[in-house]
């Protein structure tokens, strides 16, 4: 049985790991994978037809822990403990739930101290006890409970031996009961890394010439007027034809580097006949993978300069899900013929973009699989060319999987 300590407005943790409100879905999944010796079953639930219509949830079914993630930011906003018989719970070292300890309303009051008046619903026979960022749910109290016009816990009077038991626990950010807002990225998640806050495209002479990024870094010291404000923001721009050194100097080192070993698109090259001597001198293009940004930057193998940007939305219904943080982009896409334009974000669906443009060319179909003997359960995606310098990769539900910017000459 898993033994978990809870901290109101913050987290659940064991001696090996901690899951904190505000964490990215990517980070939480990574923690669960690293601790598969403790956590045996994890179920991801989402709406594949409309992935932004409801929260994503990770259900640790063996341990009765349900993690709720905001579908747009993909950050943790609520921790729910729903079957307390499957987990041991502690608060500041004091155990309040185990096979030997029943979490009655008296025990909760003794461990957690005085609270504000709770909410009793006679129709559903339930009672909610609220602390800052923490709510206990008592179900099936029974009709025999007496209510008195007093403040606090003792406004409810129970017959001897019939004290109600906690059935659910909610841990969330803030002081407003059951208001589940998304907190900032926790300082403990930075680990001296850089994260992306927002990204937009730089347009000049009707062409995208680069990207501007607002970056988040860990503050050297908490702000004296707000100790919880631990983030500093930096602005940076990256352009086509920037060198590797230029990119490293403005947005830092990538999480990984990937060298292209083959290029299946070369079969469409209008001049496929390349002398053998030239082929031997070719150098592989390579990617800088900025996982924290949800972005890849492709460099030319010969000149070592930027030739492509790829932005990832990280939707669960895509083959590359859990490979990146979601890229929070806000792009201006304009039809240079009609003058119509649209602001594209990860929430934008392809039909809204398509309305801006008159052309209805058939998209290229992209099939992905990890090997020749495996299948992609999500099916193919569709790649649409826009303005001769952007490719929108669109899933079957109409949402964007990725956006690629490239030089027209490439």
Buried (B, 14 or more C-beta within 10 A) or exposed (E): EBEBBBBBBBBBBBEEBBBBBBBBBBBBBEBBEEEEEBBEEBEBEBBEEBBBEEBBBBBBBBBBBBBBBBBBBBBBBBBBBBEBEBBBBBBEEEBBBBEEBBBBBEBBBEBBEEBBEBBBEEEEBBBBBBBBBBBBBBEEBEEEBEEEEEEEBEBBEBEEEEBBBBBBBBBBBBEEBEEBEBBBBBBBBBEEBBBBBBBBBBBEEEBBBBBBBBBBBBBEEEEEEEEEEBBEEBEBBBBBEBEBEBBEEBBBEBBEEBEEEEEEEEEEEEEEEEEEEEEEEEEEBBBBBBBBBBBBBBBBBEEBBBBBBBBBBBBBBBBBBEBBBBBBBEBEBBBEEEEEEBEBBBEBBBEEBBEBBEEEEEBBEBEBEEEEEEEBEBEBBBBBBBBEBBBBBBBEBBBBBBBBBBBEEE
